[in-house]
Amino acid sequence: MSAHPEELEEQARGVTPAFSRALLKLSGESLMGDREYGVDPRTLGTIAREVLAVQAAGTEIAVVVGGGNFYRGMSAAAEGMDRATADYAGMLATLLNALALQDALERLGAQTRVQSAVTVSEVAEPYIRRRAIRHLEKGRVVIFAAGTGNPFFTTDTAAALRALEIGAEAILMGKNGVAGVYDGDPRLDPDARFLPELTHLEAIERGLRVMDTTALSLCMDNNLPIYVFELAEGNIVRVAFGERIGTIVQTPTEDAE
């Protein structure tokens, strides 16, 4: 998105957002742009501008970011490293991304707070649920770092957990290079079929790569919808404003049936 922050905020005014509070889940890889690892400043700036536009429309927004652009705990564990140790290293990688995103947002004039599930008091607040909610109510973007603070849990699970804790109405999940959820890997299978809508249980039973099973179960048990979309320019804003793009993963309520 090439528009300046002021232009995006102007576009957002008068638009009724689809959610009063939402959680944006970003993979670490989504911050790389065309790089092989690390953070691409242009990509980071694009994401920051869109987050700011969503907030300007009236949506309180929190972010959970992964760390796969720097470090993957499961990959390291597969190579012989102790899994718990590898996961803690992965948590620190998410903190690097959280600080980078915080800087990009604040360069555009946003007020932000990074809350970490592991103690790093020099650079981030400890995660405190009530404080996070208060920050959102005051118009700050809250970035949750270090996953859940526990090994053996992914940042997908952290996103589901934090979304439920802060009372988010939905998880907005940006994916790299895919338009949403498919019944196979579209990068490997040209016949993979795009699925515009499915239930949490269907995603679990069919082993679809939306989120890990723990995260999907949390969302299913608490009727929390997941909007899965390609992290292309403008898509964060489109989803937050209610446009139907990507895949919606939700479990119909009894009232809707």
Secondary structure as UniProt FT lines:
FT   HELIX           5..12
FT   TURN            13..14
FT   STRAND          21..26
FT   HELIX           28..31
FT   TURN            33..34
FT   HELIX           41..56
FT   TURN            57..58
FT   STRAND          60..65
FT   TURN            68..70
FT   HELIX           73..78
FT   TURN            79..80
FT   HELIX           83..107
FT   TURN            108..109
FT   STRAND          112..116
FT   TURN            121..123
FT   STRAND          125..126
FT   HELIX           129..137
FT   TURN            138..139
FT   STRAND          141..145
FT   TURN            147..148
FT   TURN            151..152
FT   HELIX           155..166
FT   STRAND          171..175
FT   STRAND          181..182
FT   TURN            186..188
FT   TURN            190..191
FT   STRAND          194..195
FT   STRAND          197..198
FT   HELIX           200..205
FT   TURN            206..207
FT   HELIX           213..221
FT   TURN            222..223
FT   STRAND          226..230
FT   TURN            233..234
FT   HELIX           235..240
FT   TURN            241..242
FT   STRAND          247..249
FT   TURN            254..256
//
